Amino acid sequence: MKVVTIGELVVDWIAVNRSASWQEPHTFIRSLGGNSANVALGISRLGGEVRLVAKVGADLHGNYLLHYFKDIDVDTEFVFQSDQFATAQCYILTDDSGENLFFNWPRPNACHQLTEEEFDPAMLAGAFCLHATGISLTVEPRAQFIIKTIREAKAAGLTVSFDAGFPTGEGELAQKLVREAMSLSDLLKVNLPELIYWLVPAMEPDRLAAILEDPGEKSNLEELKTFCRDFRVKAGTSILMCTLGAYGSIVSTPNEQFYAPPHTLEVVAGVGAGDAYVAAILHKLAAEPQPLDLGKVDWHSYAEFANAAGALATRTVSASEGLPTLAEVNQLLRKVPPSSSV
């Protein structure tokens, strides 16, 4: 069954050398980028069927992105080209601590220009799942296209997957749309800082700092599992997946909250691990009997599979280039089994 991903398709320019200053780097690697594009590519690499809905410019960067998909099994029928706006580009620095810095240019760009009028029910044809991201709800007119497509997918009975990644400085309308998208989702993915941001726990600053410093410590994990349960209920979703970077992930369902430990590999860059995690989950769900019953899914094995995919995605500087194949994930699962989920 096919997955449809909508929203972000950009050119990434990734600084080769680590730096915290935009004045220093002079060598960049060009790569396909964008949350939704990475998820689409990740599903394809794993052998799944996927359609990408996005917009690029009618320029050399847009042509590069479309050419990238030429020999890859991703349906790009609904990747539009604009002759009025340039293709979006994202410049990425990584400092010595591993923190990523992003600069998006130009604004506005073609990626922002998806409109409600461009929605076509054929975008969802043959799909069991729609995936979107919070970043796509921060800019108009694309935000209205994204939320309309999510509503239409939900009404049509599709499984809705939503990554709540979101710049905290955005305005009230964007936050309102993200909250609506979370409530319409069946699968909701956050990372640890996003969980803290959206849940806003009443916690002493020192206690919060201790959790953020070592999420894998036993007492911290127990508290985080409670956070995940509370946020799943607050958001109104069925399944919450919280990625903890190098510490693994937590999955919260109506029946249980459990921790899935990480697969430890040498990390080159952390960009793209979350998209690889989501792609792995959606790939596994596509093989389930349809219509999908999320209550009967083996979430323990799914989280282990997704952790492996996320770990492999950190092998390269480019988020898209590190996305693993199914054979690579299975090989890692055989060679480096993590300790059992708790």
VEXMINU-757602 format. One record per residue (C-alpha): residue number from 1; chain; x, y, z. Coordinates in steps of 0.02 Angstrom, whole numbers, plus 32768, in hexadecimal, padded with zeros to 4 digits. Example, Ala and Ser with C-alpha at 12.3 -4.5 7.8 and 13.67 -1.06 7.14 Angstrom:
// VEXMINU-757602
pt n: 1	chain: A	px: 8267	py: 7F1F	pz: 8186 $
pt n: 2	chain: A	px: 82AC	py: 7FCB	pz: 8165 $
END
This chain:
// VEXMINU-757602
pt n: 1	chain: A	px: 8000	py: 8000	pz: 8000 $
pt n: 2	chain: A	px: 803A	py: 80AF	pz: 7FD5 $
pt n: 3	chain: A	px: 806E	py: 813B	pz: 804B $
pt n: 4	chain: A	px: 8056	py: 81F2	pz: 8019 $
pt n: 5	chain: A	px: 80CE	py: 8273	pz: 8062 $
pt n: 6	chain: A	px: 80AA	py: 832C	pz: 804D $
pt n: 7	chain: A	px: 8105	py: 83D0	pz: 806B $
pt n: 8	chain: A	px: 81C0	py: 83E7	pz: 806C $
pt n: 9	chain: A	px: 8231	py: 83CC	pz: 7FD5 $
pt n: 10	chain: A	px: 82CE	py: 8437	pz: 7FD6 $
pt n: 11	chain: A	px: 8386	py: 843B	pz: 7FA6 $
pt n: 12	chain: A	px: 83F6	py: 8422	pz: 803E $
pt n: 13	chain: A	px: 84A1	py: 8475	pz: 8042 $
pt n: 14	chain: A	px: 8503	py: 8420	pz: 80CE $
pt n: 15	chain: A	px: 85A5	py: 846A	pz: 8110 $
pt n: 16	chain: A	px: 8631	py: 83E9	pz: 8109 $
pt n: 17	chain: A	px: 868F	py: 842B	pz: 81A0 $
pt n: 18	chain: A	px: 8643	py: 844A	pz: 824B $
pt n: 19	chain: A	px: 8626	py: 84FF	pz: 8278 $
pt n: 20	chain: A	px: 85B2	py: 856E	pz: 82DC $
pt n: 21	chain: A	px: 85CB	py: 8604	pz: 826A $
pt n: 22	chain: A	px: 8583	py: 8621	pz: 81BD $
pt n: 23	chain: A	px: 861F	py: 8683	pz: 8190 $
pt n: 24	chain: A	px: 8695	py: 85EE	pz: 819E $
pt n: 25	chain: A	px: 865F	py: 855D	pz: 812D $
pt n: 26	chain: A	px: 868C	py: 8565	pz: 8075 $
pt n: 27	chain: A	px: 866B	py: 84B2	pz: 803C $
pt n: 28	chain: A	px: 85BA	py: 846E	pz: 8035 $
pt n: 29	chain: A	px: 856C	py: 83CA	pz: 7FF9 $
pt n: 30	chain: A	px: 84CE	py: 83D8	pz: 7F90 $
pt n: 31	chain: A	px: 8445	py: 835B	pz: 7FB8 $
pt n: 32	chain: A	px: 838C	py: 833C	pz: 7FAE $
pt n: 33	chain: A	px: 8336	py: 8376	pz: 804D $
pt n: 34	chain: A	px: 8293	py: 839F	pz: 80A3 $
pt n: 35	chain: A	px: 8237	py: 8338	pz: 8127 $
pt n: 36	chain: A	px: 81B1	py: 82F2	pz: 80B5 $
pt n: 37	chain: A	px: 822C	py: 82D0	pz: 8028 $
pt n: 38	chain: A	px: 82A0	py: 8273	pz: 80A0 $
pt n: 39	chain: A	px: 8210	py: 8207	pz: 80DE $
pt n: 40	chain: A	px: 81DB	py: 81E2	pz: 802B $
pt n: 41	chain: A	px: 828D	py: 81B2	pz: 7FFB $
pt n: 42	chain: A	px: 82A0	py: 814C	pz: 8099 $
pt n: 43	chain: A	px: 8204	py: 80E6	pz: 8073 $
pt n: 44	chain: A	px: 823E	py: 80CA	pz: 7FC0 $
pt n: 45	chain: A	px: 82EB	py: 8090	pz: 7FFB $
pt n: 46	chain: A	px: 8294	py: 8010	pz: 806A $
pt n: 47	chain: A	px: 8232	py: 7FCF	pz: 7FD5 $
pt n: 48	chain: A	px: 818B	py: 8025	pz: 7FF5 $
pt n: 49	chain: A	px: 8115	py: 8083	pz: 7F80 $
pt n: 50	chain: A	px: 810C	py: 813E	pz: 7F9D $
pt n: 51	chain: A	px: 80CB	py: 81DD	pz: 7F4D $
pt n: 52	chain: A	px: 8116	py: 8288	pz: 7F70 $
pt n: 53	chain: A	px: 80AE	py: 8328	pz: 7F65 $
pt n: 54	chain: A	px: 8113	py: 83C9	pz: 7F64 $
pt n: 55	chain: A	px: 8145	py: 8460	pz: 7EFC $
pt n: 56	chain: A	px: 81ED	py: 8498	pz: 7EB7 $
pt n: 57	chain: A	px: 8225	py: 8524	pz: 7E45 $
pt n: 58	chain: A	px: 8238	py: 8517	pz: 7D88 $
pt n: 59	chain: A	px: 82F3	py: 8531	pz: 7D9D $
pt n: 60	chain: A	px: 8394	py: 84CE	pz: 7DA6 $
pt n: 61	chain: A	px: 8378	py: 849E	pz: 7E5C $
pt n: 62	chain: A	px: 82C7	py: 8460	pz: 7E39 $
pt n: 63	chain: A	px: 8307	py: 83FD	pz: 7DA4 $
pt n: 64	chain: A	px: 838E	py: 83B1	pz: 7E13 $
pt n: 65	chain: A	px: 830C	py: 8375	pz: 7E91 $
pt n: 66	chain: A	px: 829B	py: 832C	pz: 7E0B $
pt n: 67	chain: A	px: 8330	py: 82D8	pz: 7DB7 $
pt n: 68	chain: A	px: 835F	py: 828D	pz: 7E61 $
pt n: 69	chain: A	px: 82BB	py: 822C	pz: 7E5F $
pt n: 70	chain: A	px: 82CB	py: 81F8	pz: 7DA9 $
pt n: 71	chain: A	px: 8312	py: 814B	pz: 7DCE $
pt n: 72	chain: A	px: 82C2	py: 8137	pz: 7E7A $
pt n: 73	chain: A	px: 8219	py: 80E8	pz: 7E97 $
pt n: 74	chain: A	px: 81C2	py: 8183	pz: 7EDA $
pt n: 75	chain: A	px: 8123	py: 81C3	pz: 7E85 $
pt n: 76	chain: A	px: 8141	py: 827B	pz: 7E5D $
pt n: 77	chain: A	px: 80A4	py: 829A	pz: 7DF5 $
pt n: 78	chain: A	px: 806F	py: 831F	pz: 7E73 $
pt n: 79	chain: A	px: 8115	py: 8377	pz: 7E86 $
pt n: 80	chain: A	px: 80EB	py: 841D	pz: 7E36 $
pt n: 81	chain: A	px: 8163	py: 849C	pz: 7DEB $
pt n: 82	chain: A	px: 814C	py: 8557	pz: 7E00 $
pt n: 83	chain: A	px: 818E	py: 85D5	pz: 7D83 $
pt n: 84	chain: A	px: 8171	py: 8663	pz: 7DFF $
pt n: 85	chain: A	px: 81CF	py: 8626	pz: 7E99 $
pt n: 86	chain: A	px: 827B	py: 85DA	pz: 7EAF $
pt n: 87	chain: A	px: 829D	py: 852E	pz: 7EF5 $
pt n: 88	chain: A	px: 82B4	py: 852C	pz: 7FB2 $
pt n: 89	chain: A	px: 8366	py: 8514	pz: 7FF3 $
pt n: 90	chain: A	px: 839D	py: 84E9	pz: 80A3 $
pt n: 91	chain: A	px: 844E	py: 850D	pz: 80DF $
pt n: 92	chain: A	px: 8486	py: 849F	pz: 8170 $
pt n: 93	chain: A	px: 8515	py: 84B5	pz: 81EC $
pt n: 94	chain: A	px: 8544	py: 843E	pz: 8277 $
pt n: 95	chain: A	px: 85A5	py: 8485	pz: 830A $
pt n: 96	chain: A	px: 8624	py: 842A	pz: 8377 $
pt n: 97	chain: A	px: 859C	py: 83F0	pz: 83EF $
pt n: 98	chain: A	px: 853B	py: 839E	pz: 8362 $
pt n: 99	chain: A	px: 84B2	py: 8422	pz: 8361 $
pt n: 100	chain: A	px: 846C	py: 8447	pz: 82B4 $
pt n: 101	chain: A	px: 8450	py: 84F9	pz: 8276 $
pt n: 102	chain: A	px: 83DD	py: 851C	pz: 81E2 $
pt n: 103	chain: A	px: 83C8	py: 85AD	pz: 816B $
pt n: 104	chain: A	px: 833A	py: 85A5	pz: 80EC $
pt n: 105	chain: A	px: 8340	py: 860E	pz: 804D $
pt n: 106	chain: A	px: 82EB	py: 8660	pz: 7FF2 $
pt n: 107	chain: A	px: 824C	py: 8693	pz: 804B $
pt n: 108	chain: A	px: 81CE	py: 8681	pz: 8001 $
pt n: 109	chain: A	px: 81FC	py: 85ED	pz: 7F93 $
pt n: 110	chain: A	px: 81A3	py: 856C	pz: 7F27 $
pt n: 111	chain: A	px: 8198	py: 84EF	pz: 7FB7 $
pt n: 112	chain: A	px: 8126	py: 8569	pz: 8013 $
pt n: 113	chain: A	px: 80AF	py: 8580	pz: 7F81 $
pt n: 114	chain: A	px: 8041	py: 84E5	pz: 7F86 $
pt n: 115	chain: A	px: 7F8E	py: 8526	pz: 7F8C $
pt n: 116	chain: A	px: 7EE5	py: 84E0	pz: 7FBE $
pt n: 117	chain: A	px: 7EAD	py: 84EC	pz: 7F09 $
pt n: 118	chain: A	px: 7F37	py: 8472	pz: 7ED7 $
pt n: 119	chain: A	px: 7EF1	py: 83E8	pz: 7F44 $
pt n: 120	chain: A	px: 7EB7	py: 8356	pz: 7ED9 $
pt n: 121	chain: A	px: 7E63	py: 82BA	pz: 7F21 $
pt n: 122	chain: A	px: 7ECF	py: 8257	pz: 7EA7 $
pt n: 123	chain: A	px: 7F63	py: 8282	pz: 7F17 $
pt n: 124	chain: A	px: 7F1D	py: 8206	pz: 7F96 $
pt n: 125	chain: A	px: 7EE9	py: 817F	pz: 7F19 $
pt n: 126	chain: A	px: 7F2A	py: 80D2	pz: 7F43 $
pt n: 127	chain: A	px: 7F72	py: 810B	pz: 7FEA $
pt n: 128	chain: A	px: 7F56	py: 80C7	pz: 8098 $
pt n: 129	chain: A	px: 7FB6	py: 8151	pz: 80F0 $
pt n: 130	chain: A	px: 7FDC	py: 820B	pz: 80E5 $
pt n: 131	chain: A	px: 8076	py: 8254	pz: 8139 $
pt n: 132	chain: A	px: 8092	py: 830E	pz: 815C $
pt n: 133	chain: A	px: 8101	py: 8377	pz: 81CD $
pt n: 134	chain: A	px: 80EB	py: 840B	pz: 8241 $
pt n: 135	chain: A	px: 816D	py: 8472	pz: 81E6 $
pt n: 136	chain: A	px: 80F9	py: 8473	pz: 814E $
pt n: 137	chain: A	px: 8072	py: 84CB	pz: 81B4 $
pt n: 138	chain: A	px: 80DB	py: 8564	pz: 81DD $
pt n: 139	chain: A	px: 80D0	py: 85C0	pz: 8137 $
pt n: 140	chain: A	px: 803D	py: 85F9	pz: 80CD $
pt n: 141	chain: A	px: 7FF4	py: 85CA	pz: 8054 $
pt n: 142	chain: A	px: 803F	py: 851C	pz: 806A $
pt n: 143	chain: A	px: 7FF9	py: 850B	pz: 811A $
pt n: 144	chain: A	px: 7F46	py: 8511	pz: 80DA $
pt n: 145	chain: A	px: 7F6D	py: 848F	pz: 8054 $
pt n: 146	chain: A	px: 7FBB	py: 841B	pz: 80D6 $
pt n: 147	chain: A	px: 7F2E	py: 8426	pz: 8155 $
pt n: 148	chain: A	px: 7EAA	py: 8411	pz: 80CB $
pt n: 149	chain: A	px: 7F03	py: 8374	pz: 808C $
pt n: 150	chain: A	px: 7F0D	py: 832D	pz: 813C $
pt n: 151	chain: A	px: 7E53	py: 834C	pz: 8156 $
pt n: 152	chain: A	px: 7E29	py: 82FB	pz: 80AF $
pt n: 153	chain: A	px: 7E96	py: 8264	pz: 80D5 $
pt n: 154	chain: A	px: 7E46	py: 824D	pz: 817F $
pt n: 155	chain: A	px: 7D97	py: 825A	pz: 8133 $
pt n: 156	chain: A	px: 7DC8	py: 81D9	pz: 80B0 $
pt n: 157	chain: A	px: 7DFC	py: 815C	pz: 8135 $
pt n: 158	chain: A	px: 7EB8	py: 8165	pz: 8119 $
pt n: 159	chain: A	px: 7F32	py: 8150	pz: 81A7 $
pt n: 160	chain: A	px: 7F7C	py: 81FB	pz: 81CE $
pt n: 161	chain: A	px: 8032	py: 8207	pz: 8204 $
pt n: 162	chain: A	px: 8072	py: 82AD	pz: 8246 $
pt n: 163	chain: A	px: 811F	py: 82E6	pz: 827C $
pt n: 164	chain: A	px: 8104	py: 8377	pz: 82F5 $
pt n: 165	chain: A	px: 81B0	py: 83C3	pz: 82D7 $
pt n: 166	chain: A	px: 8192	py: 847D	pz: 82E7 $
pt n: 167	chain: A	px: 81F8	py: 851E	pz: 82FC $
pt n: 168	chain: A	px: 81C6	py: 8560	pz: 83A6 $
pt n: 169	chain: A	px: 81C7	py: 8616	pz: 836E $
pt n: 170	chain: A	px: 8135	py: 8603	pz: 82F6 $
pt n: 171	chain: A	px: 8091	py: 8660	pz: 830B $
pt n: 172	chain: A	px: 7FE9	py: 8634	pz: 8356 $
pt n: 173	chain: A	px: 7F99	py: 85FC	pz: 82B1 $
pt n: 174	chain: A	px: 8025	py: 8582	pz: 828B $
pt n: 175	chain: A	px: 801A	py: 8539	pz: 833B $
pt n: 176	chain: A	px: 7F5D	py: 8528	pz: 832A $
pt n: 177	chain: A	px: 7F72	py: 84C8	pz: 8286 $
pt n: 178	chain: A	px: 7FF6	py: 8456	pz: 82D1 $
pt n: 179	chain: A	px: 7F85	py: 842E	pz: 8364 $
pt n: 180	chain: A	px: 7EF8	py: 8404	pz: 82EB $
pt n: 181	chain: A	px: 7F6B	py: 8395	pz: 8284 $
pt n: 182	chain: A	px: 7FA2	py: 833A	pz: 8322 $
pt n: 183	chain: A	px: 7EED	py: 831A	pz: 8353 $
pt n: 184	chain: A	px: 7EC7	py: 82D4	pz: 82A5 $
pt n: 185	chain: A	px: 7F5F	py: 8263	pz: 82A5 $
pt n: 186	chain: A	px: 7F5F	py: 81A9	pz: 82C6 $
pt n: 187	chain: A	px: 801C	py: 81A7	pz: 82D5 $
pt n: 188	chain: A	px: 8075	py: 823A	pz: 8326 $
pt n: 189	chain: A	px: 8133	py: 824A	pz: 8329 $
pt n: 190	chain: A	px: 8195	py: 82C4	pz: 8395 $
pt n: 191	chain: A	px: 8247	py: 82D0	pz: 83D1 $
pt n: 192	chain: A	px: 8274	py: 82F4	pz: 8487 $
pt n: 193	chain: A	px: 827F	py: 83B4	pz: 847D $
pt n: 194	chain: A	px: 81DA	py: 83B7	pz: 841D $
pt n: 195	chain: A	px: 8187	py: 8348	pz: 84A1 $
pt n: 196	chain: A	px: 81BF	py: 83C1	pz: 8529 $
pt n: 197	chain: A	px: 8187	py: 8457	pz: 84C2 $
pt n: 198	chain: A	px: 80D9	py: 8416	pz: 849A $
pt n: 199	chain: A	px: 80B4	py: 83C7	pz: 8541 $
pt n: 200	chain: A	px: 80FE	py: 8454	pz: 85AB $
pt n: 201	chain: A	px: 8110	py: 83EA	pz: 8648 $
pt n: 202	chain: A	px: 810A	py: 843E	pz: 86F0 $
pt n: 203	chain: A	px: 81BA	py: 840E	pz: 8721 $
pt n: 204	chain: A	px: 8249	py: 845A	pz: 8780 $
pt n: 205	chain: A	px: 82CE	py: 849C	pz: 8707 $
pt n: 206	chain: A	px: 8356	py: 8431	pz: 8759 $
pt n: 207	chain: A	px: 82EF	py: 8393	pz: 8743 $
pt n: 208	chain: A	px: 82CA	py: 83BD	pz: 868D $
pt n: 209	chain: A	px: 8383	py: 83DE	pz: 866D $
pt n: 210	chain: A	px: 83AF	py: 8334	pz: 86B7 $
pt n: 211	chain: A	px: 8335	py: 82DC	pz: 8644 $
pt n: 212	chain: A	px: 8374	py: 8337	pz: 85AA $
pt n: 213	chain: A	px: 8429	py: 8311	pz: 85D9 $
pt n: 214	chain: A	px: 840D	py: 8255	pz: 85EA $
pt n: 215	chain: A	px: 8365	py: 8219	pz: 85A6 $
pt n: 216	chain: A	px: 83A1	py: 8164	pz: 85AD $
pt n: 217	chain: A	px: 83B4	py: 815F	pz: 866B $
pt n: 218	chain: A	px: 8333	py: 80E9	pz: 86B7 $
pt n: 219	chain: A	px: 82D2	py: 8165	pz: 8722 $
pt n: 220	chain: A	px: 82D6	py: 81E6	pz: 8696 $
pt n: 221	chain: A	px: 828F	py: 8166	pz: 861C $
pt n: 222	chain: A	px: 8201	py: 813D	pz: 8692 $
pt n: 223	chain: A	px: 81D4	py: 81F4	pz: 869E $
pt n: 224	chain: A	px: 81E1	py: 820A	pz: 85E2 $
pt n: 225	chain: A	px: 816C	py: 8177	pz: 85C5 $
pt n: 226	chain: A	px: 80ED	py: 81D0	pz: 8634 $
pt n: 227	chain: A	px: 8107	py: 8270	pz: 85D1 $
pt n: 228	chain: A	px: 80E9	py: 8211	pz: 852F $
pt n: 229	chain: A	px: 8048	py: 81C5	pz: 8570 $
pt n: 230	chain: A	px: 8009	py: 826E	pz: 85AC $
pt n: 231	chain: A	px: 8035	py: 82C3	pz: 8508 $
pt n: 232	chain: A	px: 7FE4	py: 8239	pz: 849F $
pt n: 233	chain: A	px: 7F42	py: 8254	pz: 84FF $
pt n: 234	chain: A	px: 7F51	py: 8312	pz: 84F7 $
pt n: 235	chain: A	px: 7F75	py: 8312	pz: 843C $
pt n: 236	chain: A	px: 7EE7	py: 829A	pz: 8416 $
pt n: 237	chain: A	px: 7F4E	py: 8220	pz: 83AF $
pt n: 238	chain: A	px: 7F4D	py: 8162	pz: 83B4 $
pt n: 239	chain: A	px: 8008	py: 813D	pz: 83B1 $
pt n: 240	chain: A	px: 8092	py: 81B1	pz: 83ED $
pt n: 241	chain: A	px: 8148	py: 8192	pz: 83BB $
pt n: 242	chain: A	px: 81CD	py: 81FA	pz: 8413 $
pt n: 243	chain: A	px: 827E	py: 81EC	pz: 83CF $
pt n: 244	chain: A	px: 830B	py: 820B	pz: 844B $
pt n: 245	chain: A	px: 839C	py: 821D	pz: 83D1 $
pt n: 246	chain: A	px: 842C	py: 81AD	pz: 8405 $
pt n: 247	chain: A	px: 83C3	py: 8169	pz: 8497 $
pt n: 248	chain: A	px: 833F	py: 810B	pz: 8432 $
pt n: 249	chain: A	px: 8284	py: 812D	pz: 8432 $
pt n: 250	chain: A	px: 81E6	py: 8121	pz: 8499 $
pt n: 251	chain: A	px: 8140	py: 80E5	pz: 8452 $
pt n: 252	chain: A	px: 809B	py: 8109	pz: 84AA $
pt n: 253	chain: A	px: 7FFC	py: 80AB	pz: 847C $
pt n: 254	chain: A	px: 7F54	py: 80A2	pz: 84D6 $
pt n: 255	chain: A	px: 7F8F	py: 7FFD	pz: 8520 $
pt n: 256	chain: A	px: 8046	py: 801C	pz: 854E $
pt n: 257	chain: A	px: 80DA	py: 8092	pz: 8555 $
pt n: 258	chain: A	px: 8182	py: 8044	pz: 852E $
pt n: 259	chain: A	px: 8235	py: 8073	pz: 850B $
pt n: 260	chain: A	px: 8294	py: 802D	pz: 8475 $
pt n: 261	chain: A	px: 8352	py: 803B	pz: 848B $
pt n: 262	chain: A	px: 83C3	py: 807C	pz: 8401 $
pt n: 263	chain: A	px: 8437	py: 802A	pz: 8385 $
pt n: 264	chain: A	px: 84DE	py: 807E	pz: 83A2 $
pt n: 265	chain: A	px: 8544	py: 80AD	pz: 8309 $
pt n: 266	chain: A	px: 85C9	py: 812F	pz: 82E6 $
pt n: 267	chain: A	px: 8569	py: 81CE	pz: 82C0 $
pt n: 268	chain: A	px: 85A1	py: 823E	pz: 8232 $
pt n: 269	chain: A	px: 850A	py: 82B3	pz: 823A $
pt n: 270	chain: A	px: 8463	py: 82B0	pz: 8294 $
pt n: 271	chain: A	px: 83FA	py: 82FE	pz: 820B $
pt n: 272	chain: A	px: 8379	py: 8287	pz: 81C2 $
pt n: 273	chain: A	px: 8370	py: 8203	pz: 824C $
pt n: 274	chain: A	px: 82BE	py: 8236	pz: 827A $
pt n: 275	chain: A	px: 8284	py: 822D	pz: 81C6 $
pt n: 276	chain: A	px: 82D3	py: 8181	pz: 81B4 $
pt n: 277	chain: A	px: 8278	py: 814A	pz: 8252 $
pt n: 278	chain: A	px: 81CF	py: 8182	pz: 820D $
pt n: 279	chain: A	px: 81F2	py: 8134	pz: 8162 $
pt n: 280	chain: A	px: 8218	py: 808E	pz: 81B6 $
pt n: 281	chain: A	px: 8177	py: 8090	pz: 821B $
pt n: 282	chain: A	px: 810D	py: 80BA	pz: 8182 $
pt n: 283	chain: A	px: 8165	py: 8036	pz: 8119 $
pt n: 284	chain: A	px: 813C	py: 7FB1	pz: 819A $
pt n: 285	chain: A	px: 8087	py: 7FEB	pz: 81A9 $
pt n: 286	chain: A	px: 8070	py: 7FDF	pz: 80ED $
pt n: 287	chain: A	px: 8086	py: 7F23	pz: 80FB $
pt n: 288	chain: A	px: 7FFB	py: 7F12	pz: 817D $
pt n: 289	chain: A	px: 7F4C	py: 7ED5	pz: 814C $
pt n: 290	chain: A	px: 7EDF	py: 7F66	pz: 8113 $
pt n: 291	chain: A	px: 7E7B	py: 7FBE	pz: 8157 $
pt n: 292	chain: A	px: 7F02	py: 7FD8	pz: 81D8 $
pt n: 293	chain: A	px: 7EE3	py: 7FA8	pz: 828E $
pt n: 294	chain: A	px: 7F68	py: 8005	pz: 82F2 $
pt n: 295	chain: A	px: 7F37	py: 7FA5	pz: 838F $
pt n: 296	chain: A	px: 7F76	py: 7F02	pz: 8345 $
pt n: 297	chain: A	px: 801F	py: 7F41	pz: 830C $
pt n: 298	chain: A	px: 80BE	py: 7EFC	pz: 835C $
pt n: 299	chain: A	px: 8100	py: 7FA6	pz: 8390 $
pt n: 300	chain: A	px: 8195	py: 7F5C	pz: 83EC $
pt n: 301	chain: A	px: 81DE	py: 7F10	pz: 834D $
pt n: 302	chain: A	px: 81AC	py: 7FAB	pz: 82E8 $
pt n: 303	chain: A	px: 8209	py: 801E	pz: 835F $
pt n: 304	chain: A	px: 82A3	py: 7FAF	pz: 8359 $
pt n: 305	chain: A	px: 829E	py: 7FB2	pz: 829B $
pt n: 306	chain: A	px: 8286	py: 806F	pz: 8297 $
pt n: 307	chain: A	px: 8314	py: 808C	pz: 8314 $
pt n: 308	chain: A	px: 8387	py: 8029	pz: 82A2 $
pt n: 309	chain: A	px: 8352	py: 8090	pz: 820A $
pt n: 310	chain: A	px: 836D	py: 8132	pz: 826A $
pt n: 311	chain: A	px: 841A	py: 80FC	pz: 82A3 $
pt n: 312	chain: A	px: 844E	py: 80D0	pz: 81F1 $
pt n: 313	chain: A	px: 8413	py: 8179	pz: 81B2 $
pt n: 314	chain: A	px: 849A	py: 81CE	pz: 821A $
pt n: 315	chain: A	px: 8528	py: 817C	pz: 81B5 $
pt n: 316	chain: A	px: 8538	py: 820B	pz: 8139 $
pt n: 317	chain: A	px: 853A	py: 82C9	pz: 813C $
pt n: 318	chain: A	px: 84A3	py: 82CF	pz: 80C9 $
pt n: 319	chain: A	px: 83FC	py: 829D	pz: 8115 $
pt n: 320	chain: A	px: 83BB	py: 8251	pz: 8074 $
pt n: 321	chain: A	px: 845A	py: 81F3	pz: 8045 $
pt n: 322	chain: A	px: 845E	py: 8196	pz: 80EB $
pt n: 323	chain: A	px: 83AD	py: 8152	pz: 80DF $
pt n: 324	chain: A	px: 83C2	py: 8094	pz: 80E6 $
pt n: 325	chain: A	px: 8384	py: 8005	pz: 807B $
pt n: 326	chain: A	px: 831F	py: 7F76	pz: 80C2 $
pt n: 327	chain: A	px: 83B6	py: 7F03	pz: 80B5 $
pt n: 328	chain: A	px: 8420	py: 7F7C	pz: 811A $
pt n: 329	chain: A	px: 839E	py: 7F8A	pz: 81A4 $
pt n: 330	chain: A	px: 8389	py: 7ECE	pz: 81AF $
pt n: 331	chain: A	px: 8445	py: 7EB6	pz: 81B3 $
pt n: 332	chain: A	px: 8455	py: 7F2F	pz: 8245 $
pt n: 333	chain: A	px: 83C8	py: 7ED9	pz: 82A1 $
pt n: 334	chain: A	px: 8423	py: 7E33	pz: 8290 $
pt n: 335	chain: A	px: 84CF	py: 7E76	pz: 82C2 $
pt n: 336	chain: A	px: 84A9	py: 7EF4	pz: 834A $
pt n: 337	chain: A	px: 840C	py: 7EC2	pz: 83A8 $
pt n: 338	chain: A	px: 83E2	py: 7F41	pz: 8430 $
pt n: 339	chain: A	px: 83AC	py: 7F0A	pz: 84DC $
pt n: 340	chain: A	px: 82F3	py: 7EE3	pz: 84EA $
pt n: 341	chain: A	px: 8270	py: 7F6C	pz: 84EF $
pt n: 342	chain: A	px: 8232	py: 7FA0	pz: 859B $
END
